[in-house]
Amino acid sequence: MSRLLHFCRASCCSVAMLAVALATCRGSLAGEVTYPVTLAAPDGKLKITLRSPEAAGNGLPLLDVSSGDVPLLRGCELGLTLAEEPEFFRGLRLEEVRFDTIDETYRLPGGKSNPKRNHCRQATLRFQGPLPERRRLDLEVRAYNDGLAFRYVIPKQKGLDKVRLAEERTVFRVEGNPAVWPLFHRRSATCREGNYRTMRFAQLAKHQDLLIDTPLLMQWDNGIGLALTEARLRNYAGMFLQAQAASGRVELRSRLAPIPDRKRPKVVTELPLVSPWRVVMVGDPPGRLMESNLIVNLNDPNAIGDTSWIRFGKTTWHWWNGTAQEPVGFTVGLDYRTMAHYVDFCAQSGIAFHALVGSSSDQPWYQQGKRGFGPVEDTNILAARPELEMDRLLQYAKSKGVGIRLWVHWKALSDKLEEAFALYEKWGITGLMVDFLDRDDQEMVLFCEKVLKTAARHHLRIQFHGVGKPTGLRRTYPNLANHEGVLNLEYLKWGKLCTPDHNVTVPFTRMLAGPMDYHLGGFRNVSPAKFKVRWQNPLVLGSRCHHLAMYVVYENPVPMVCDTPTTYRGQPGFEFIKQVPTYWDETRFVLGEVGQYVVVARRSGDQWYVGCMTGQAARDLEIPLSFLPEGRFEARILADDPARPDELSQVRRDRRIVTAETRLSAKLLPCGGQVIHLVPLRPSP
């Protein structure tokens, strides 16, 4: 290291060049530390530069991000505001810079690829304030080939054992006027279920009174895409963004979610305080971000030990179809006979789980009231609804190899967590859907982690509904099976907001944060002109192949098969649902434009699956198969039937022999889709 320092000084290198050189190895730069400090990704393309803080005035540097020679962010401000000491960080001085390289691989149950590689260069900038307090702060920065991240750390220090954080002062300043796809909210207590808008970045100035959800995707005219979000949200408050016009430009200011009935402080914690990573994902085109494991990589390693008991898979869910009557010879309801009917269907179809709602009261665990859904007063989550004959149902499901999952409102669970989970383990329950959290303030973030930690001790897999976007916590708690936090097909039970255009927007926006539960499997397919709202047996907008493609396009380790069993039997396309995997070894973005269409390929073992979806516009595509390895494959194709454009439940089948050089033609109807199963052909013995 001393030789490298001597060589760079003798050559009159700039400190920025020195920092890039140091970032390729382990070491530190202390003493005469000056700006700028630059950290480059392993491939050298993405760079994050920290420069003089004089303009900001709080002692922390300004931050720039570039891709090659193209500036993306410039002059981003950094900082925190403590409730009792608003000037806590004023006068900070950069004392030391430490560099390191991370290069590791690990596996997780489920996900878009396995194994995952966590490869980046890292810098830790250590700041110290003036006498007498000599306050300390670390700024940790990482540069990956597919994005950049930074976070704040207030270490333990003399005279300070707890902090009360009033607000975070991170400000993102975007170069130029890219297209942007915001999801707006009027308040931070929200289920995050809404439609994305499309506009130019400068137009955000018209919405300064609204919060903007993350991930926030933007795309410049040169094709580069960038998404702002966060990772490793633990013991902290979730981050929104808010547009503000300042000095003739629009900037994005961080806004932390407050605990209800308490505006400030937003975060209260013993030291050390470790903020979530503030993440800048970069892809050209933006669809490449669907391949990224950046959010998961930024999280802490597995904290629960053995994961051999964790398996994911498809699940039925009677609530979506309204537990509706079927032609099965008996009256259906929340009872043993109906749920055993679902178990039989799962066993016959290779579906791993059945999810159900039940309690000891005369009602389900939820009711509709003036303030929305909530638990009924006599809900007892420690006793099953008598009509379910839970012991008998669980024994029957076990004999069929089908796991039983429960739905529960988080409030009903919150004060009985250990007792309930111990009981569910004894019953043989495999997992839970915990619903209606509708917040990601510090209090709720801590509750969710407590749920995961407690559930892991009792071998329960957790699915969060009515929740914020994922932040990669499934690396730390691999029993985290799925997240909702997206407007999805359940909305077709009471409206028509979940349009085909929305379906091809969310892979580029919300899905960048991680898995999203979407209530898949609607088989009553209609066009927008024929759509009607139905609470029971709801219709879905889009063709049968549009909805089949969701099982490939969407990252979703526990995808639902939501319609009634009789809706699937003998129907075209159901064989694809039965065979499509939920574990993936590799993911490739193939084609797509935000809100227009999307084509994604995923590999399981030596077989590939391709999902194609379009919005309301019909589309002719040429799909390159360059992701395939050498050799010949049989392409088993399920496509819209152009001969019957008004019959969206129809499927046309085709088979072709293809190689990596093949370009497959796909003719998608309006609101249509296509799925392709690629099976390697073995040479004859």
Secondary structure as a PSIPRED ss2 file (coil, helix, strand):
# PSIPRED VFORMAT (PSIPRED V4.0)

   1 M C   1.000  0.000  0.000
   2 S H   0.000  1.000  0.000
   3 R H   0.000  1.000  0.000
   4 L H   0.000  1.000  0.000
   5 L H   0.000  1.000  0.000
   6 H H   0.000  1.000  0.000
   7 F H   0.000  1.000  0.000
   8 C H   0.000  1.000  0.000
   9 R H   0.000  1.000  0.000
  10 A H   0.000  1.000  0.000
  11 S C   1.000  0.000  0.000
  12 C C   1.000  0.000  0.000
  13 C C   1.000  0.000  0.000
  14 S C   1.000  0.000  0.000
  15 V H   0.000  1.000  0.000
  16 A H   0.000  1.000  0.000
  17 M H   0.000  1.000  0.000
  18 L H   0.000  1.000  0.000
  19 A H   0.000  1.000  0.000
  20 V H   0.000  1.000  0.000
  21 A H   0.000  1.000  0.000
  22 L H   0.000  1.000  0.000
  23 A C   1.000  0.000  0.000
  24 T C   1.000  0.000  0.000
  25 C C   1.000  0.000  0.000
  26 R C   1.000  0.000  0.000
  27 G E   0.000  0.000  1.000
  28 S E   0.000  0.000  1.000
  29 L E   0.000  0.000  1.000
  30 A E   0.000  0.000  1.000
  31 G C   1.000  0.000  0.000
  32 E C   1.000  0.000  0.000
  33 V C   1.000  0.000  0.000
  34 T C   1.000  0.000  0.000
  35 Y C   1.000  0.000  0.000
  36 P C   1.000  0.000  0.000
  37 V E   0.000  0.000  1.000
  38 T E   0.000  0.000  1.000
  39 L E   0.000  0.000  1.000
  40 A E   0.000  0.000  1.000
  41 A C   1.000  0.000  0.000
  42 P C   1.000  0.000  0.000
  43 D C   1.000  0.000  0.000
  44 G C   1.000  0.000  0.000
  45 K C   1.000  0.000  0.000
  46 L E   0.000  0.000  1.000
  47 K E   0.000  0.000  1.000
  48 I E   0.000  0.000  1.000
  49 T E   0.000  0.000  1.000
  50 L E   0.000  0.000  1.000
  51 R E   0.000  0.000  1.000
  52 S C   1.000  0.000  0.000
  53 P C   1.000  0.000  0.000
  54 E C   1.000  0.000  0.000
  55 A C   1.000  0.000  0.000
  56 A C   1.000  0.000  0.000
  57 G C   1.000  0.000  0.000
  58 N C   1.000  0.000  0.000
  59 G C   1.000  0.000  0.000
  60 L C   1.000  0.000  0.000
  61 P C   1.000  0.000  0.000
  62 L E   0.000  0.000  1.000
  63 L E   0.000  0.000  1.000
  64 D E   0.000  0.000  1.000
  65 V E   0.000  0.000  1.000
  66 S E   0.000  0.000  1.000
  67 S E   0.000  0.000  1.000
  68 G C   1.000  0.000  0.000
  69 D C   1.000  0.000  0.000
  70 V E   0.000  0.000  1.000
  71 P E   0.000  0.000  1.000
  72 L E   0.000  0.000  1.000
  73 L E   0.000  0.000  1.000
  74 R E   0.000  0.000  1.000
  75 G E   0.000  0.000  1.000
  76 C E   0.000  0.000  1.000
  77 E E   0.000  0.000  1.000
  78 L C   1.000  0.000  0.000
  79 G C   1.000  0.000  0.000
  80 L E   0.000  0.000  1.000
  81 T E   0.000  0.000  1.000
  82 L E   0.000  0.000  1.000
  83 A C   1.000  0.000  0.000
  84 E C   1.000  0.000  0.000
  85 E C   1.000  0.000  0.000
  86 P C   1.000  0.000  0.000
  87 E C   1.000  0.000  0.000
  88 F C   1.000  0.000  0.000
  89 F C   1.000  0.000  0.000
  90 R C   1.000  0.000  0.000
  91 G C   1.000  0.000  0.000
  92 L C   1.000  0.000  0.000
  93 R E   0.000  0.000  1.000
  94 L E   0.000  0.000  1.000
  95 E E   0.000  0.000  1.000
  96 E E   0.000  0.000  1.000
  97 V E   0.000  0.000  1.000
  98 R E   0.000  0.000  1.000
  99 F E   0.000  0.000  1.000
 100 D E   0.000  0.000  1.000
 101 T E   0.000  0.000  1.000
 102 I E   0.000  0.000  1.000
 103 D E   0.000  0.000  1.000
 104 E E   0.000  0.000  1.000
 105 T E   0.000  0.000  1.000
 106 Y E   0.000  0.000  1.000
 107 R C   1.000  0.000  0.000
 108 L C   1.000  0.000  0.000
 109 P C   1.000  0.000  0.000
 110 G C   1.000  0.000  0.000
 111 G C   1.000  0.000  0.000
 112 K C   1.000  0.000  0.000
 113 S C   1.000  0.000  0.000
 114 N C   1.000  0.000  0.000
 115 P C   1.000  0.000  0.000
 116 K E   0.000  0.000  1.000
 117 R E   0.000  0.000  1.000
 118 N E   0.000  0.000  1.000
 119 H E   0.000  0.000  1.000
 120 C E   0.000  0.000  1.000
 121 R E   0.000  0.000  1.000
 122 Q E   0.000  0.000  1.000
 123 A E   0.000  0.000  1.000
 124 T E   0.000  0.000  1.000
 125 L E   0.000  0.000  1.000
 126 R E   0.000  0.000  1.000
 127 F E   0.000  0.000  1.000
 128 Q E   0.000  0.000  1.000
 129 G C   1.000  0.000  0.000
 130 P C   1.000  0.000  0.000
 131 L C   1.000  0.000  0.000
 132 P C   1.000  0.000  0.000
 133 E C   1.000  0.000  0.000
 134 R C   1.000  0.000  0.000
 135 R C   1.000  0.000  0.000
 136 R E   0.000  0.000  1.000
 137 L E   0.000  0.000  1.000
 138 D E   0.000  0.000  1.000
 139 L E   0.000  0.000  1.000
 140 E E   0.000  0.000  1.000
 141 V E   0.000  0.000  1.000
 142 R E   0.000  0.000  1.000
 143 A E   0.000  0.000  1.000
 144 Y E   0.000  0.000  1.000
 145 N C   1.000  0.000  0.000
 146 D C   1.000  0.000  0.000
 147 G E   0.000  0.000  1.000
 148 L E   0.000  0.000  1.000
 149 A E   0.000  0.000  1.000
 150 F E   0.000  0.000  1.000
 151 R E   0.000  0.000  1.000
 152 Y E   0.000  0.000  1.000
 153 V E   0.000  0.000  1.000
 154 I E   0.000  0.000  1.000
 155 P C   1.000  0.000  0.000
 156 K C   1.000  0.000  0.000
 157 Q E   0.000  0.000  1.000
 158 K C   1.000  0.000  0.000
 159 G C   1.000  0.000  0.000
 160 L E   0.000  0.000  1.000
 161 D C   1.000  0.000  0.000
 162 K E   0.000  0.000  1.000
 163 V E   0.000  0.000  1.000
 164 R E   0.000  0.000  1.000
 165 L E   0.000  0.000  1.000
 166 A E   0.000  0.000  1.000
 167 E E   0.000  0.000  1.000
 168 E E   0.000  0.000  1.000
 169 R C   1.000  0.000  0.000
 170 T C   1.000  0.000  0.000
 171 V E   0.000  0.000  1.000
 172 F E   0.000  0.000  1.000
 173 R E   0.000  0.000  1.000
 174 V E   0.000  0.000  1.000
 175 E C   1.000  0.000  0.000
 176 G C   1.000  0.000  0.000
 177 N C   1.000  0.000  0.000
 178 P C   1.000  0.000  0.000
 179 A E   0.000  0.000  1.000
 180 V E   0.000  0.000  1.000
 181 W E   0.000  0.000  1.000
 182 P C   1.000  0.000  0.000
 183 L C   1.000  0.000  0.000
 184 F E   0.000  0.000  1.000
 185 H E   0.000  0.000  1.000
 186 R C   1.000  0.000  0.000
 187 R C   1.000  0.000  0.000
 188 S C   1.000  0.000  0.000
 189 A C   1.000  0.000  0.000
 190 T C   1.000  0.000  0.000
 191 C C   1.000  0.000  0.000
 192 R C   1.000  0.000  0.000
 193 E C   1.000  0.000  0.000
 194 G C   1.000  0.000  0.000
 195 N C   1.000  0.000  0.000
 196 Y C   1.000  0.000  0.000
 197 R C   1.000  0.000  0.000
 198 T C   1.000  0.000  0.000
 199 M E   0.000  0.000  1.000
 200 R E   0.000  0.000  1.000
 201 F H   0.000  1.000  0.000
 202 A H   0.000  1.000  0.000
 203 Q H   0.000  1.000  0.000
 204 L H   0.000  1.000  0.000
 205 A H   0.000  1.000  0.000
 206 K H   0.000  1.000  0.000
 207 H H   0.000  1.000  0.000
 208 Q C   1.000  0.000  0.000
 209 D C   1.000  0.000  0.000
 210 L C   1.000  0.000  0.000
 211 L E   0.000  0.000  1.000
 212 I E   0.000  0.000  1.000
 213 D C   1.000  0.000  0.000
 214 T C   1.000  0.000  0.000
 215 P C   1.000  0.000  0.000
 216 L E   0.000  0.000  1.000
 217 L E   0.000  0.000  1.000
 218 M E   0.000  0.000  1.000
 219 Q E   0.000  0.000  1.000
 220 W C   1.000  0.000  0.000
 221 D C   1.000  0.000  0.000
 222 N C   1.000  0.000  0.000
 223 G C   1.000  0.000  0.000
 224 I C   1.000  0.000  0.000
 225 G E   0.000  0.000  1.000
 226 L E   0.000  0.000  1.000
 227 A E   0.000  0.000  1.000
 228 L E   0.000  0.000  1.000
 229 T E   0.000  0.000  1.000
 230 E E   0.000  0.000  1.000
 231 A E   0.000  0.000  1.000
 232 R C   1.000  0.000  0.000
 233 L C   1.000  0.000  0.000
 234 R C   1.000  0.000  0.000
 235 N C   1.000  0.000  0.000
 236 Y C   1.000  0.000  0.000
 237 A C   1.000  0.000  0.000
 238 G C   1.000  0.000  0.000
 239 M E   0.000  0.000  1.000
 240 F E   0.000  0.000  1.000
 241 L E   0.000  0.000  1.000
 242 Q E   0.000  0.000  1.000
 243 A E   0.000  0.000  1.000
 244 Q E   0.000  0.000  1.000
 245 A E   0.000  0.000  1.000
 246 A E   0.000  0.000  1.000
 247 S C   1.000  0.000  0.000
 248 G C   1.000  0.000  0.000
 249 R E   0.000  0.000  1.000
 250 V E   0.000  0.000  1.000
 251 E E   0.000  0.000  1.000
 252 L E   0.000  0.000  1.000
 253 R E   0.000  0.000  1.000
 254 S E   0.000  0.000  1.000
 255 R E   0.000  0.000  1.000
 256 L E   0.000  0.000  1.000
 257 A C   1.000  0.000  0.000
 258 P C   1.000  0.000  0.000
 259 I E   0.000  0.000  1.000
 260 P C   1.000  0.000  0.000
 261 D C   1.000  0.000  0.000
 262 R E   0.000  0.000  1.000
 263 K C   1.000  0.000  0.000
 264 R C   1.000  0.000  0.000
 265 P C   1.000  0.000  0.000
 266 K C   1.000  0.000  0.000
 267 V E   0.000  0.000  1.000
 268 V E   0.000  0.000  1.000
 269 T E   0.000  0.000  1.000
 270 E E   0.000  0.000  1.000
 271 L C   1.000  0.000  0.000
 272 P C   1.000  0.000  0.000
 273 L E   0.000  0.000  1.000
 274 V E   0.000  0.000  1.000
 275 S C   1.000  0.000  0.000
 276 P C   1.000  0.000  0.000
 277 W E   0.000  0.000  1.000
 278 R E   0.000  0.000  1.000
 279 V E   0.000  0.000  1.000
 280 V E   0.000  0.000  1.000
 281 M E   0.000  0.000  1.000
 282 V E   0.000  0.000  1.000
 283 G E   0.000  0.000  1.000
 284 D C   1.000  0.000  0.000
 285 P C   1.000  0.000  0.000
 286 P H   0.000  1.000  0.000
 287 G H   0.000  1.000  0.000
 288 R H   0.000  1.000  0.000
 289 L H   0.000  1.000  0.000
 290 M H   0.000  1.000  0.000
 291 E H   0.000  1.000  0.000
 292 S C   1.000  0.000  0.000
 293 N C   1.000  0.000  0.000
 294 L H   0.000  1.000  0.000
 295 I H   0.000  1.000  0.000
 296 V H   0.000  1.000  0.000
 297 N H   0.000  1.000  0.000
 298 L C   1.000  0.000  0.000
 299 N C   1.000  0.000  0.000
 300 D C   1.000  0.000  0.000
 301 P C   1.000  0.000  0.000
 302 N C   1.000  0.000  0.000
 303 A C   1.000  0.000  0.000
 304 I C   1.000  0.000  0.000
 305 G C   1.000  0.000  0.000
 306 D C   1.000  0.000  0.000
 307 T C   1.000  0.000  0.000
 308 S C   1.000  0.000  0.000
 309 W C   1.000  0.000  0.000
 310 I C   1.000  0.000  0.000
 311 R C   1.000  0.000  0.000
 312 F C   1.000  0.000  0.000
 313 G C   1.000  0.000  0.000
 314 K C   1.000  0.000  0.000
 315 T E   0.000  0.000  1.000
 316 T E   0.000  0.000  1.000
 317 W E   0.000  0.000  1.000
 318 H C   1.000  0.000  0.000
 319 W C   1.000  0.000  0.000
 320 W C   1.000  0.000  0.000
 321 N C   1.000  0.000  0.000
 322 G C   1.000  0.000  0.000
 323 T C   1.000  0.000  0.000
 324 A C   1.000  0.000  0.000
 325 Q C   1.000  0.000  0.000
 326 E C   1.000  0.000  0.000
 327 P C   1.000  0.000  0.000
 328 V C   1.000  0.000  0.000
 329 G C   1.000  0.000  0.000
 330 F C   1.000  0.000  0.000
 331 T C   1.000  0.000  0.000
 332 V C   1.000  0.000  0.000
 333 G C   1.000  0.000  0.000
 334 L C   1.000  0.000  0.000
 335 D C   1.000  0.000  0.000
 336 Y H   0.000  1.000  0.000
 337 R H   0.000  1.000  0.000
 338 T H   0.000  1.000  0.000
 339 M H   0.000  1.000  0.000
 340 A H   0.000  1.000  0.000
 341 H H   0.000  1.000  0.000
 342 Y H   0.000  1.000  0.000
 343 V H   0.000  1.000  0.000
 344 D H   0.000  1.000  0.000
 345 F H   0.000  1.000  0.000
 346 C H   0.000  1.000  0.000
 347 A H   0.000  1.000  0.000
 348 Q H   0.000  1.000  0.000
 349 S H   0.000  1.000  0.000
 350 G C   1.000  0.000  0.000
 351 I C   1.000  0.000  0.000
 352 A C   1.000  0.000  0.000
 353 F E   0.000  0.000  1.000
 354 H E   0.000  0.000  1.000
 355 A E   0.000  0.000  1.000
 356 L E   0.000  0.000  1.000
 357 V C   1.000  0.000  0.000
 358 G C   1.000  0.000  0.000
 359 S C   1.000  0.000  0.000
 360 S C   1.000  0.000  0.000
 361 S C   1.000  0.000  0.000
 362 D C   1.000  0.000  0.000
 363 Q C   1.000  0.000  0.000
 364 P C   1.000  0.000  0.000
 365 W C   1.000  0.000  0.000
 366 Y C   1.000  0.000  0.000
 367 Q E   0.000  0.000  1.000
 368 Q E   0.000  0.000  1.000
 369 G E   0.000  0.000  1.000
 370 K C   1.000  0.000  0.000
 371 R C   1.000  0.000  0.000
 372 G E   0.000  0.000  1.000
 373 F E   0.000  0.000  1.000
 374 G E   0.000  0.000  1.000
 375 P C   1.000  0.000  0.000
 376 V C   1.000  0.000  0.000
 377 E C   1.000  0.000  0.000
 378 D C   1.000  0.000  0.000
 379 T C   1.000  0.000  0.000
 380 N C   1.000  0.000  0.000
 381 I C   1.000  0.000  0.000
 382 L C   1.000  0.000  0.000
 383 A C   1.000  0.000  0.000
 384 A C   1.000  0.000  0.000
 385 R C   1.000  0.000  0.000
 386 P H   0.000  1.000  0.000
 387 E H   0.000  1.000  0.000
 388 L H   0.000  1.000  0.000
 389 E C   1.000  0.000  0.000
 390 M H   0.000  1.000  0.000
 391 D H   0.000  1.000  0.000
 392 R H   0.000  1.000  0.000
 393 L H   0.000  1.000  0.000
 394 L H   0.000  1.000  0.000
 395 Q H   0.000  1.000  0.000
 396 Y H   0.000  1.000  0.000
 397 A H   0.000  1.000  0.000
 398 K H   0.000  1.000  0.000
 399 S H   0.000  1.000  0.000
 400 K C   1.000  0.000  0.000
 401 G C   1.000  0.000  0.000
 402 V C   1.000  0.000  0.000
 403 G E   0.000  0.000  1.000
 404 I E   0.000  0.000  1.000
 405 R E   0.000  0.000  1.000
 406 L E   0.000  0.000  1.000
 407 W E   0.000  0.000  1.000
 408 V E   0.000  0.000  1.000
 409 H E   0.000  0.000  1.000
 410 W H   0.000  1.000  0.000
 411 K H   0.000  1.000  0.000
 412 A H   0.000  1.000  0.000
 413 L H   0.000  1.000  0.000
 414 S H   0.000  1.000  0.000
 415 D C   1.000  0.000  0.000
 416 K C   1.000  0.000  0.000
 417 L H   0.000  1.000  0.000
 418 E H   0.000  1.000  0.000
 419 E H   0.000  1.000  0.000
 420 A H   0.000  1.000  0.000
 421 F H   0.000  1.000  0.000
 422 A H   0.000  1.000  0.000
 423 L H   0.000  1.000  0.000
 424 Y H   0.000  1.000  0.000
 425 E H   0.000  1.000  0.000
 426 K H   0.000  1.000  0.000
 427 W H   0.000  1.000  0.000
 428 G C   1.000  0.000  0.000
 429 I C   1.000  0.000  0.000
 430 T C   1.000  0.000  0.000
 431 G E   0.000  0.000  1.000
 432 L E   0.000  0.000  1.000
 433 M E   0.000  0.000  1.000
 434 V E   0.000  0.000  1.000
 435 D E   0.000  0.000  1.000
 436 F C   1.000  0.000  0.000
 437 L C   1.000  0.000  0.000
 438 D C   1.000  0.000  0.000
 439 R C   1.000  0.000  0.000
 440 D C   1.000  0.000  0.000
 441 D C   1.000  0.000  0.000
 442 Q H   0.000  1.000  0.000
 443 E H   0.000  1.000  0.000
 444 M H   0.000  1.000  0.000
 445 V H   0.000  1.000  0.000
 446 L H   0.000  1.000  0.000
 447 F H   0.000  1.000  0.000
 448 C H   0.000  1.000  0.000
 449 E H   0.000  1.000  0.000
 450 K H   0.000  1.000  0.000
 451 V H   0.000  1.000  0.000
 452 L H   0.000  1.000  0.000
 453 K H   0.000  1.000  0.000
 454 T H   0.000  1.000  0.000
 455 A H   0.000  1.000  0.000
 456 A H   0.000  1.000  0.000
 457 R H   0.000  1.000  0.000
 458 H C   1.000  0.000  0.000
 459 H C   1.000  0.000  0.000
 460 L C   1.000  0.000  0.000
 461 R E   0.000  0.000  1.000
 462 I E   0.000  0.000  1.000
 463 Q E   0.000  0.000  1.000
 464 F E   0.000  0.000  1.000
 465 H C   1.000  0.000  0.000
 466 G C   1.000  0.000  0.000
 467 V C   1.000  0.000  0.000
 468 G C   1.000  0.000  0.000
 469 K C   1.000  0.000  0.000
 470 P C   1.000  0.000  0.000
 471 T C   1.000  0.000  0.000
 472 G C   1.000  0.000  0.000
 473 L H   0.000  1.000  0.000
 474 R H   0.000  1.000  0.000
 475 R H   0.000  1.000  0.000
 476 T C   1.000  0.000  0.000
 477 Y C   1.000  0.000  0.000
 478 P C   1.000  0.000  0.000
 479 N C   1.000  0.000  0.000
 480 L E   0.000  0.000  1.000
 481 A E   0.000  0.000  1.000
 482 N E   0.000  0.000  1.000
 483 H E   0.000  0.000  1.000
 484 E C   1.000  0.000  0.000
 485 G C   1.000  0.000  0.000
 486 V C   1.000  0.000  0.000
 487 L C   1.000  0.000  0.000
 488 N C   1.000  0.000  0.000
 489 L H   0.000  1.000  0.000
 490 E H   0.000  1.000  0.000
 491 Y H   0.000  1.000  0.000
 492 L H   0.000  1.000  0.000
 493 K H   0.000  1.000  0.000
 494 W C   1.000  0.000  0.000
 495 G C   1.000  0.000  0.000
 496 K C   1.000  0.000  0.000
 497 L C   1.000  0.000  0.000
 498 C C   1.000  0.000  0.000
 499 T C   1.000  0.000  0.000
 500 P H   0.000  1.000  0.000
 501 D H   0.000  1.000  0.000
 502 H H   0.000  1.000  0.000
 503 N H   0.000  1.000  0.000
 504 V C   1.000  0.000  0.000
 505 T C   1.000  0.000  0.000
 506 V H   0.000  1.000  0.000
 507 P H   0.000  1.000  0.000
 508 F H   0.000  1.000  0.000
 509 T C   1.000  0.000  0.000
 510 R H   0.000  1.000  0.000
 511 M H   0.000  1.000  0.000
 512 L H   0.000  1.000  0.000
 513 A H   0.000  1.000  0.000
 514 G C   1.000  0.000  0.000
 515 P C   1.000  0.000  0.000
 516 M C   1.000  0.000  0.000
 517 D C   1.000  0.000  0.000
 518 Y C   1.000  0.000  0.000
 519 H C   1.000  0.000  0.000
 520 L C   1.000  0.000  0.000
 521 G C   1.000  0.000  0.000
 522 G C   1.000  0.000  0.000
 523 F C   1.000  0.000  0.000
 524 R C   1.000  0.000  0.000
 525 N E   0.000  0.000  1.000
 526 V E   0.000  0.000  1.000
 527 S C   1.000  0.000  0.000
 528 P H   0.000  1.000  0.000
 529 A H   0.000  1.000  0.000
 530 K H   0.000  1.000  0.000
 531 F C   1.000  0.000  0.000
 532 K C   1.000  0.000  0.000
 533 V C   1.000  0.000  0.000
 534 R C   1.000  0.000  0.000
 535 W C   1.000  0.000  0.000
 536 Q C   1.000  0.000  0.000
 537 N C   1.000  0.000  0.000
 538 P C   1.000  0.000  0.000
 539 L C   1.000  0.000  0.000
 540 V E   0.000  0.000  1.000
 541 L E   0.000  0.000  1.000
 542 G C   1.000  0.000  0.000
 543 S C   1.000  0.000  0.000
 544 R H   0.000  1.000  0.000
 545 C H   0.000  1.000  0.000
 546 H H   0.000  1.000  0.000
 547 H H   0.000  1.000  0.000
 548 L H   0.000  1.000  0.000
 549 A H   0.000  1.000  0.000
 550 M H   0.000  1.000  0.000
 551 Y H   0.000  1.000  0.000
 552 V H   0.000  1.000  0.000
 553 V H   0.000  1.000  0.000
 554 Y C   1.000  0.000  0.000
 555 E C   1.000  0.000  0.000
 556 N C   1.000  0.000  0.000
 557 P C   1.000  0.000  0.000
 558 V C   1.000  0.000  0.000
 559 P C   1.000  0.000  0.000
 560 M E   0.000  0.000  1.000
 561 V E   0.000  0.000  1.000
 562 C C   1.000  0.000  0.000
 563 D C   1.000  0.000  0.000
 564 T C   1.000  0.000  0.000
 565 P H   0.000  1.000  0.000
 566 T H   0.000  1.000  0.000
 567 T H   0.000  1.000  0.000
 568 Y H   0.000  1.000  0.000
 569 R C   1.000  0.000  0.000
 570 G C   1.000  0.000  0.000
 571 Q C   1.000  0.000  0.000
 572 P C   1.000  0.000  0.000
 573 G C   1.000  0.000  0.000
 574 F H   0.000  1.000  0.000
 575 E H   0.000  1.000  0.000
 576 F H   0.000  1.000  0.000
 577 I H   0.000  1.000  0.000
 578 K H   0.000  1.000  0.000
 579 Q H   0.000  1.000  0.000
 580 V C   1.000  0.000  0.000
 581 P C   1.000  0.000  0.000
 582 T C   1.000  0.000  0.000
 583 Y C   1.000  0.000  0.000
 584 W C   1.000  0.000  0.000
 585 D C   1.000  0.000  0.000
 586 E E   0.000  0.000  1.000
 587 T E   0.000  0.000  1.000
 588 R E   0.000  0.000  1.000
 589 F E   0.000  0.000  1.000
 590 V E   0.000  0.000  1.000
 591 L E   0.000  0.000  1.000
 592 G E   0.000  0.000  1.000
 593 E E   0.000  0.000  1.000
 594 V C   1.000  0.000  0.000
 595 G C   1.000  0.000  0.000
 596 Q C   1.000  0.000  0.000
 597 Y E   0.000  0.000  1.000
 598 V E   0.000  0.000  1.000
 599 V E   0.000  0.000  1.000
 600 V E   0.000  0.000  1.000
 601 A E   0.000  0.000  1.000
 602 R E   0.000  0.000  1.000
 603 R E   0.000  0.000  1.000
 604 S E   0.000  0.000  1.000
 605 G C   1.000  0.000  0.000
 606 D C   1.000  0.000  0.000
 607 Q E   0.000  0.000  1.000
 608 W E   0.000  0.000  1.000
 609 Y E   0.000  0.000  1.000
 610 V E   0.000  0.000  1.000
 611 G E   0.000  0.000  1.000
 612 C E   0.000  0.000  1.000
 613 M E   0.000  0.000  1.000
 614 T E   0.000  0.000  1.000
 615 G C   1.000  0.000  0.000
 616 Q C   1.000  0.000  0.000
 617 A C   1.000  0.000  0.000
 618 A C   1.000  0.000  0.000
 619 R E   0.000  0.000  1.000
 620 D E   0.000  0.000  1.000
 621 L E   0.000  0.000  1.000
 622 E E   0.000  0.000  1.000
 623 I E   0.000  0.000  1.000
 624 P E   0.000  0.000  1.000
 625 L C   1.000  0.000  0.000
 626 S C   1.000  0.000  0.000
 627 F C   1.000  0.000  0.000
 628 L C   1.000  0.000  0.000
 629 P C   1.000  0.000  0.000
 630 E C   1.000  0.000  0.000
 631 G C   1.000  0.000  0.000
 632 R C   1.000  0.000  0.000
 633 F E   0.000  0.000  1.000
 634 E E   0.000  0.000  1.000
 635 A E   0.000  0.000  1.000
 636 R E   0.000  0.000  1.000
 637 I E   0.000  0.000  1.000
 638 L E   0.000  0.000  1.000
 639 A E   0.000  0.000  1.000
 640 D C   1.000  0.000  0.000
 641 D C   1.000  0.000  0.000
 642 P C   1.000  0.000  0.000
 643 A C   1.000  0.000  0.000
 644 R C   1.000  0.000  0.000
 645 P C   1.000  0.000  0.000
 646 D C   1.000  0.000  0.000
 647 E C   1.000  0.000  0.000
 648 L C   1.000  0.000  0.000
 649 S C   1.000  0.000  0.000
 650 Q C   1.000  0.000  0.000
 651 V C   1.000  0.000  0.000
 652 R E   0.000  0.000  1.000
 653 R E   0.000  0.000  1.000
 654 D E   0.000  0.000  1.000
 655 R E   0.000  0.000  1.000
 656 R E   0.000  0.000  1.000
 657 I E   0.000  0.000  1.000
 658 V E   0.000  0.000  1.000
 659 T C   1.000  0.000  0.000
 660 A C   1.000  0.000  0.000
 661 E C   1.000  0.000  0.000
 662 T C   1.000  0.000  0.000
 663 R E   0.000  0.000  1.000
 664 L E   0.000  0.000  1.000
 665 S E   0.000  0.000  1.000
 666 A E   0.000  0.000  1.000
 667 K E   0.000  0.000  1.000
 668 L E   0.000  0.000  1.000
 669 L C   1.000  0.000  0.000
 670 P C   1.000  0.000  0.000
 671 C C   1.000  0.000  0.000
 672 G C   1.000  0.000  0.000
 673 G E   0.000  0.000  1.000
 674 Q E   0.000  0.000  1.000
 675 V E   0.000  0.000  1.000
 676 I E   0.000  0.000  1.000
 677 H E   0.000  0.000  1.000
 678 L E   0.000  0.000  1.000
 679 V E   0.000  0.000  1.000
 680 P E   0.000  0.000  1.000
 681 L C   1.000  0.000  0.000
 682 R C   1.000  0.000  0.000
 683 P C   1.000  0.000  0.000
 684 S C   1.000  0.000  0.000
 685 P C   1.000  0.000  0.000
